[in-house]
Amino acid sequence: MAFAVFCTILFFTILVLLPLSSSAQRYSNVTLGASLVANSTNTSWLSPSGDFAFGFQRIAPDGDYLLAIWFDKIPEKTIVWSANRGSPAEEGSKVQLLADGGLELSGPRGDQIWNVAMSRGVAYGAMLDSGNFVLALNSSAIVWQSFEVPTNTLLPSQTLEQGGRLVSDYSDTNYSMGRFVCRVQDGQLAFQSRNFPMDDAAFTYTYWSTQNVPPAYQLIFNESGYIFLATNNGTVLEFLSSSGPSTSMFYQRAILEYDGVLRHYVYPKFANSTGGRAMEWSLSQSSPSNICLLFLGVTGSGACGFNSVCSVGTDTRINCNCPDGYSPMDSNIRISGCKPDFAQPECDQQSQEADLFRFTDLPKTDFVWSVYTAFGSMTEDQCRQACLEDCFCPAVVYNNGNCWKKRFPLSNGRFDANFTGKTMIKIRKNNETIHTSSSNSKKNESNRTTLIITLSLLLGCSMFLLTLTSIFLCLFHFNGKKSSTLHPEVNLRSFRFNELQEATNGFTEELGRGASSTVYKGTLRNENDRVVAVKKLDKIPKEAEQQFKAEVSSISKTNHKNLVMLLGYCDEGQNRLLVYEFMSNGSLASFLFKKPRPSWYRRVQIALATARGLCYLHEECSTQIIHCDIKPNNVLIDDCVTAKIADFGLAKLLKPDQTKTTTELRGTRGYVAPEWFRNMPITSKVDVYSFGILLLELVCCRKKVERYAEDEAEVILSDWAYDCYETGTLKLLVENDEEAIEDIKRFKKFVMVGIWCIQEDPSLRPNMKRVVHMLEGAIDVPNPPHPESFIS
């Protein structure tokens, strides 16, 4: 009896202590008086596992040193924290844990560069396996830690408390503080452009923030790889990154990069644990998704600097481009802004100067604010002329009869696929380079005389060149070698049919086939052999031909990392083709049901990615798009194993004016919502139903119907899933899938979300935004009713 009691007590003691021991940090003491010197030997204080190192990192081959913490086992030696980012140390500098417990960085001549002063008796320092360097008492109580004074990076198990902040680097190669700040303040998480190089909060511009009720007091990067906002009691308010890859298999970091975007990166720890990722840092998620569109409120430099145009690629990386006639202020820093390469007009000689300028057009580009004069009911030519005659006007924005003159320097420039207007930049016709100015009027007059002579000579040659150009263009057109252009109505490349025929080798390599189209693999020779997917629409009804350009235009306005990108189209004669980015891993149908099955982690990522893409189509793009055919064949996988939705926006094009009958329904049987079979309105909830079936297939890794299942109850997946949920036997759905069983709570949540999505009553189904929030764990998932309770 006594032995049984002892065993029971021992069992519960182990049960209580197990979580503590599993999360406890091992460390190797750094004794008082220990020191490191900045030199080529690269000595450091390592964490027990060797994952992290504290010491000196050289920031250039022959440059100075940062006192830093970095990932030590990967070749990149990626820095995650530094003490002296604004004051790099010379070779021979020293960091020492002083006898009084303080930590001091001094230069080779003994001058103090940085220090941590201690008034209490520090016993030792330690580099922990979490990436946190600490100073501690004999009792192990921590009195200082690097986690509490982050630079630009957060690591798993790190929290950014109220008042804490991350500050971006100045550039890719300059580790000093840059323009952007992420801070937890006043109950919000705020991303701000600071009053660089000063740090006056009164002059910062908040380009993104949360609006949570109750307020958020912490930004938490937990050990499961989730980044979220929480209250002081740990209640989750909003996820910034919910990828959640295993920290046991991946190194992870979240960094506010120098372009103002917080990006979550992962790096496989072992070659056999990559999950399809390369052995390098790869992007998991980022926030905000499009920083270019967020600078709206005031005159400012925007994301890319003055006079620059910001756009975002599919990987959320911002591109900063200078207009024609402008060049970067600093070629080494993409966000430095642009400067004009020509002499500015002289306002006292405006009548003579006006003829020396021309305009370069930037479609779908706007420079927000910095307006000093506006006009309505004006033609584009009148708008252009108004700027040409105004020496203070460097550019005008024209849109739908409205004309806005912009002041110099141009502020908040960005490309926006949904913007229907354009910016017209005024530049010198001969792109005259700026030289050192002189106030000497005779020199100015001499320059004008030279310019007039030059223009006269150019004018004399222009007729001859114009004649040659006309002949060349006629011959070029006659031979049918017209180059691809942008359609005036659609910001996409317009291909000739014979060009796509050549790219696909006569439409020989088929990638897939549907009821109304066939997809072929192609290679664009004039675009560095870029591989593309060419969809040839076979059965477009005559009444849909007029809608083709309108539907293509609608598709072109979408921009999301979980949608397959449309690159171009062809509408030559009877031919209707669409050109998409190539997805190297094919469709989810072939990816999901092959052996061995995809990992549980990968299936979770695909489910989240598909939900986010569908949420964008329903609620976030300029015009709501109902897909009408969500199924595994229409979810494609790229070379980074990222899921993207395909064939969106084509439903009306392929079957226009259809009636809502069984024979005329859109979609694929087994995935179509009950509304198609009844006299009920068709809404975005039909996609939610299809996603519910797809979600159950994903998490259970089996098809919606298994006709040869051993048990008749298991034939229809949706019925079997609800039975298992109701009877508490969910593990039957993932028998022999140890990863899913180990994560049974999330598995149950995903199944419950799937059941909510396939409710017979459309009003009971959640919208896709709520689906995303439930999958991410931002909101709880209530117990779902039986899917057929509406019929009952």
Secondary structure, DSSP 8 states (H G I E B T S, - for coil): -HHHHHHHHHHHHHHHHHHHHHH-----EEETT-EEE-STT--EEE-TTSSEEEEEEESSTTS-EEEEEEE-SSTT--EEEES-TTS-B-TT-EEEE-TTS-EEEE-TTS-EEEEE--SS---EEEE-TTS-EEEE-TT--EEEEGGGS-SSEE-TTEEEETT-EEEEESSSS--SEEEEEEEEETTEEEEEE--TTS--GGG-EEEEE---SS---EEEE-TTS-EEEE-TT--EEEEEE-----TTTEEEEEEE-TTS-EEEEEEESSGGG-TT--SS-EEEEEESS-GGGG--SSSS-TTT-TT-EEEE-TTS-EEEE--TTEEES-TT-TTS-EEESS----GGGHHHHGGGEEEEEEETEEE-S-EEEEESS--HHHHHHHHHT-TT-SEEEEETTEEEEE-SS--SEEE-TT---EEEEEEETT----------HHHHHHHHHHHHHHHHHHHHHHHHHHHHHHHHHHHHHHTT----EE-SSSSSEE--HHHHHHHTTTTTSEEEE-SSEEEEEEEEGGGTTEEEEEEEE----HHHHTTHHHHHHHHHT---TTB--EEEEE-STT--EEEEE--TT-BHHHHHSSSS---HHHHHHHHHHHHHHHHIIIIISSS----S--SGGGEEE-TT--EEE-STT-HHHHSTT--SSTTT--S-TTTS-GGGGTT----THHHHHHHHHHHHHHHHTS-SB-TT-SSGGGSBHHHHHHHHHHHT-GGGGGTT-HHHHHTHHHHHHHHHHHHHHT-SSGGGS--HHHHHHHHHTSS-------TTTTT-
